[in-house]
Amino acid sequence: MNLGKWALNNSKFLYFAVVVLIIGGFYSYGRMSKLEDPLIKVKQAMVVTTYPGASPYEVELQVTEHIERAIRSMNSIDKVESQSSADLSLITVTLDPTVPDNQVEQYWDMLRRKVGDIQGKLPKESNSSVVVDDYGDVYGMFYALTSDGFTNRELNQYAELIQREIQNIDGISRVELYGVQTPTINVSIHEDKMANLGVLPATLIASIEDQRKVLYSGYYNSGDRRLRVAVDGGVSGVETIGNTIIQGYEGDQLKLSDIADITIDYA
């Protein structure tokens, strides 16, 4: 076949094809990502569920199977892959390639609703499922914050202040902090004192849990005014926890600080 002769005989079709290619090229060029690290919509998410103490078979039967069945009821799902191991369930969800980029977030919201609705059928010992869908985020700059003479708590506060200020800059979509240490209050119990005073470990734990509860105290009507009644309580520091009243074996009462050392540390 002579291509040159065919092109001359079908010049109108050839002109039409050239015009379509030129228009398509300009259209693609305008939508093409031109950044060094372009934002790419990743049509894949992962559903993570922990089930402490369960075997892989129990995780598969009691967690993975229920969540996977709920996910498969969604539309435009291309592939669902699951992995059940001891204490952990991982489900990878891939959307259909034909799903538009501007609708991907809507499908992830639908995925979260599906996963949230099925939580009631999962074992009580399992933790709530987490949907991870931010694989497409690209970090452009990394900063390290160091200190000389500041505590970790003060350093965390300065880092959070810098985070808030950077987030106010136009064009910044996300600022993440890494290496932040979680403060904890450690209660180290003296077993000999606890045994001599007849304090049971279950009683000790229940007393601390009761201290953390938030109670509703109601309101008091005084003439034409309605006053809210507040009970001053809750855990607010080492001193408050140390003053927690513990019931002894013979009905006597003592403070938690009498049988334990209470310190502030980091996880």
Phi, psi and omega in degrees: 000131179273107183292324180296316179293322179294322180294321179292324180285338180238050184295324181295317178295321180295317177298320180296318180294322179294317179298318179297318179295321180293314180297316178297325178294315177297320180295317179292323180296322179291330181264355184286139177289129184243006179280160176296321175239083185291152176280119182242128178283112178269118184270048181216137179223163181231135177254117185248127178225128178259141179223082186301134176087356183267148177280165178304323179294317179294321177297317180296316186284320189261342184238298188299316183298318180293314181293318181296322178296321178292322180293321182292348176281353178281157176271160175061032175264121182275318185204141176232119179240138183232152177219119181248122177231179180299123176076357190215140175235125179239123179235121180259125183246127179242126179282160177295140181300338182280354179291124180298149182298326183284356178249001183297316181297326178295321178292324178292325175296320177295322178297319179296322178294318179297315180292322179294323181292333185271355184299330180294339180269354180274160178300147180295333182285343181278150179274160181298142181289146179241130178260119180254117184224016184258041179291337185276355180290136180238126179267126184272329184220145177237133178236142177249131181250118179242163183214160177224106180097359178259147176282166178298324179296315178294322179295320177297321179295319177294322178296319178294324177296315178297322179300315179296321181292319181293324180295340178281353180282135178298136178094351178270121182262330183203141175229119183249144175254133178240149179082012179287127181269134181274120179290143179225158173248115184264133177246107180260112187272137173272108186295325181293317178294320180296322180289320180294325181271355177072037179263127179272145178302322180296322177295320180297313180295319180296324180293319179292320179295320178296328180292332183276348185287145176256120185255143176269120186258353176083197183230160179235124180273117179238093182067235179267011180246149179238112186257137178275132179264124181241138177257122180282110181197197181090168182270120182234000179166184183296318182296319180296316179294321179295333179273004178298130182277129180246137179272125180276181184292322183263020178086357178284156183247141179215164180273153179298327181293345179285336184237007184209153172260128185245120183226158176259130181214194178236147181294000000 
